[in-house]
Amino acid sequence: MARETGFCFSVMDGDTFETHLHTVVLARVRTPPLSTPEGHKAKRKVASMILNRFVSYEIVSKYIYHQYIAEVWCDDININDQMISEGYAEKVD
């Protein structure tokens, strides 16, 4: 699929955010639930990278509740990889 661009206006948790077009879930990553301190840290980290910024994303599949799973970039940084490399998320297949 082609990349789309959207303005991130809301971060729901460590791996889910909203743009004016879609609700997006980071592909290949799993972050801790918000009921844990680690989950709040992951949310703050991803928010620091994308909240109130334009992001580009390539949808890889549709998820439940009209959410889309995607590879996400901001300023040419792959957010999915960054969350994994900095220890805020686990890599999943």
ChimeraX attribute file (.defattr): number of C-alpha atoms within 10 A of each C-alpha:
attribute: neighborCount
match mode: 1-to-1
recipient: residues
	/A:1	8
	/A:2	8
	/A:3	13
	/A:4	12
	/A:5	17
	/A:6	15
	/A:7	17
	/A:8	22
	/A:9	16
	/A:10	16
	/A:11	21
	/A:12	16
	/A:13	21
	/A:14	27
	/A:15	27
	/A:16	20
	/A:17	22
	/A:18	18
	/A:19	19
	/A:20	11
	/A:21	11
	/A:22	14
	/A:23	20
	/A:24	26
	/A:25	26
	/A:26	23
	/A:27	23
	/A:28	17
	/A:29	19
	/A:30	18
	/A:31	23
	/A:32	19
	/A:33	15
	/A:34	15
	/A:35	8
	/A:36	9
	/A:37	10
	/A:38	16
	/A:39	19
	/A:40	17
	/A:41	17
	/A:42	23
	/A:43	22
	/A:44	16
	/A:45	18
	/A:46	22
	/A:47	22
	/A:48	12
	/A:49	17
	/A:50	21
	/A:51	19
	/A:52	14
	/A:53	16
	/A:54	15
	/A:55	22
	/A:56	21
	/A:57	22
	/A:58	18
	/A:59	20
	/A:60	13
	/A:61	12
	/A:62	13
	/A:63	13
	/A:64	7
	/A:65	7
	/A:66	9
	/A:67	17
	/A:68	21
	/A:69	21
	/A:70	22
	/A:71	21
	/A:72	24
	/A:73	21
	/A:74	15
	/A:75	12
	/A:76	9
	/A:77	12
	/A:78	14
	/A:79	22
	/A:80	23
	/A:81	20
	/A:82	16
	/A:83	23
	/A:84	17
	/A:85	12
	/A:86	11
	/A:87	12
	/A:88	23
	/A:89	22
	/A:90	16
	/A:91	15
	/A:92	9
	/A:93	5
